[in-house]
Amino acid sequence: MEPYRIKVVEPIPITTREFRERRYAEAGYNQFNLTAEDVTIDLLSDSGTGALSAEQQAAGMRGDETYAGARSWFRFREVAEELTGYEHIFPVHQGRAAERILFSALLKPGQISVSNTHFDTTRANVELAGGVVRDLPSPAFADLDSDAPFKGDIDLVALEALLDGPEDVGLVLMTITNNGGGGQPVSMANLEAVGVLCRRYGVPFILDAARFAENAWLVTQREERFRGHSPREVARLAFRLADGCVLSLKKDGIVHIGGMLALQDQDLAKQCELLLIATEGFSTYGGLSGRDLDMCAQGLIEVTDPLYLRERAEATAYLADCAREAGVDSVRPAGVHAVYLNAGRLLPHIPPSRFTGHALASELYLAGGIRCAEVGSLYLGEIDPSGELITPAPFELVRLAIPRRVYTRSHLEYVAETLAGIAKDPGRVPGYRLTEVPPILRPFRCRLEQI
Ligand code: F0G
């Protein structure tokens, strides 16, 4: 059960199908155009959507808004240093700011950033800095149904071949857990091996640690060597295998806004610090208020609580199990921050060119007011300016991201019941066609119609 009780509540809109049909049509069948008033259960993102604890709110009240050298900064730095062990800690307003600063300082034009999988803002920031992204996910991820424990790993054979070859690699970035790869965890063995290769080839090793605590939890459950270790011990060890991290605190910091860049290398840190001051804010606040820094510090302490992590992981697995019983498969084994539904399998009558994942995500909204994100051809496929799909994504998935400490099991049961309703007669679900295709950032701004 949840190791906390509810002290503050917020009503959620309960709407009719008729209302949702009208609103969704007005929104151009794009869930990013829906508003909070339109959505009953919001599983669009687990980022910045968590519930603060009483201790975080209290910490926020103690926030010190001194411009430079605020007490809040020292409290934040102490917690961040204890957790990561990195010498140079920079607060930023959210994860992508850390990415932009790091890649601008680190990457030379044409250099490769190689990863298990880059998150989409991470990819964009590598490219904006003149770099080139290369994803080398573990071959184990290709089998969505296998119960292999660490499908978020990087492919070590391919990584070594790349590092040993003629191409110029600027950094290795390990995303823990692998959000772009079904939310699957990365093993400590994989991180250790990456560390060895990076040292051998003299390439910086950076963690994208947005979900470091959830990764650590899964390591304590799935990696023999770490059974009986606390998630905090594992997280501390993981940070110490790398040379630094970018970290969106909106996930495992359990705050509404915040991020961090942390590095060991002094020269690189100095360059980053100047970019930080020029674009985010002075080094002791970096785009955050004192109260944010204090709430982040407290969140970074709470998030490795094993009781909290166990319940969160179990709730996510419970949703995946209920969906499976209802006939809707998802990427196995269940991760922690999200369930990735296999829309391609549920809706075989809708080809990728009619956006199978989007069709399931849409039906979840229309049937139950549930908002979520497509991770299929609409997002990842190659699409021409007229909206025709040229190359489909490898899978048609739908991500149900679970905000932290927000929804109860009965909310999750409601989601599962809605899915069960869809699974009873999946043939009724329509496909979609693009009517407006923006040149970049397609999922956020495109418009569609039903066909
Ligand atoms: N890295 C990963 C692995 C992420 O999942 C995200 C954000 C970021 C970096 C960027 O952090 O949003 O604080 O700038 N992911 C959110 C999501 C948006 O819904 O998965 P940010």
Residues whose N, C-alpha, C, O or C-beta is under 5 A from the ligand:
A	BS01	F0G	L44 S45 D46 S47 Q94 G95 R96 F119 T121 T175 T177 N179 D208 A210 S248 K250 G258
